[in-house]
Amino acid sequence: MPDLTEERMAENQATFREANERIEAAADDMGIFEPVPFICECAARDCTEIVRLTLAEYEDVRAKPRRFFNVPGHEALSVEAGAGVVVESTPRYVLVDKVGVAGEIADERYQELAD
């Protein structure tokens, strides 16, 4: 995998977050209560893996602007680069909090999305 800067990693993940916000809105509009297929929010730009979360789980992740969910194993790129730390790991997903420059960018992009 190519070497990515913390900034590029954060931008990649923010792009996935924006897509997932649209997925959440559609699932909510349709009244879906089962786990919804979301796009993995790892740092790899070409990732197309799916993470199934309930809407409540998704909202718990979104409550923290620096938090992203990944398919298990996909957190390695961020963690090894020092751009993220694992805060929770389950069989279905891993939660990663962005730190440093990547965390600052995640905060900024979250604010832009909220506006």
N, C-alpha and C positions, 0 to 999 in steps of 0.2 A: 504494500500500500504506500502511496506517495507520502512524503513528509508534509504534514499540514501545519500551518501556524495556528495559534490559539484563536486568532481572529477569524480565520477561515472556518475552523471547526464550529465556532459559535454561530457564524452566519449560516452554515449548512444546517445546523440544528434548528435555528430560528425559522428557516424555510420549511422544514418538516412540521414545526409547530403551527405555522400558518395554515398549512394544508389540513392538519388535524383539527384545528378550530372549525374549519368548514365541515369536516366529517362529523364532529360533535354536534354542530348546529343541525345538520340534516337528520342525524339519529334522534336528537331531541324532538324535532318537528314530527318525526314519524312515530314517536312514542316507543322506541326500542328500549327494552329493559335488559336484554341479554348482553353479554360482552360484545363490544363493537370492534371491528377490525380497524386499528389505527396504524399509521406508518411509523416504523421504528425511527426514533429521534437521535440516532447515533451520529457521529461526526462524519461518516463516509457519505459523500455526495451522491453516490450511485446506489445506496442501499434501498432495497424495495421489500425488505422483510416486514412482516405484520406482527403487531402486538395486540392481543385482544384484551380490552379493559372494559369494565362497566363504566357507565357515565359518572358514577360516584367516584370510582378510582381515578378516572381522568381528571375530574374536578379537584381531587386531592393533590394530584401532581401539579396542576395549573395554579394552585394556591401559592406556590413558591416560584417566582419568575426565573430563578436559576436552575430549576429542577427539570430534568428530561428523563423519559423512559426509553430503555433500549432492550432489544432482544438479548437474552443472556449471551455473553461473550463479546458483544458489540461495544461494550464500555471500555475495552482495553485501549483503544486508540486515544481517547480523551484522558484516561487515567495515566497511561504511560507518558503522555506529553505534558502532564502536570496541569491540564486544563479542567480536570474534573475529579471528583471523589465519589465513590460509591457510598450511598446512604442507606440503601435497602436492596436486598436481593431475594427474589422469589423464583420458583420454577418457570413462571411465565414472563417475567420482566425484571430488569435491574434499573433502579433509580440512581441517577447521577446528578450531583449538584456541580454546576460550573463554578470555577474559582479563578481568581486573578483577572487578567484581561478578558478571558472568555466569559467570566461571570458578569463583568461590567457590560459587555456587549449584550449578553442575554437580558440583563435588566433594561437596557436601552430599547432593544427590539420588542420586549414585552410591553413597554410603555407605548411604543408606536402602534402596536397591535390593539391595545386597549383604547387608544384615542380614536 
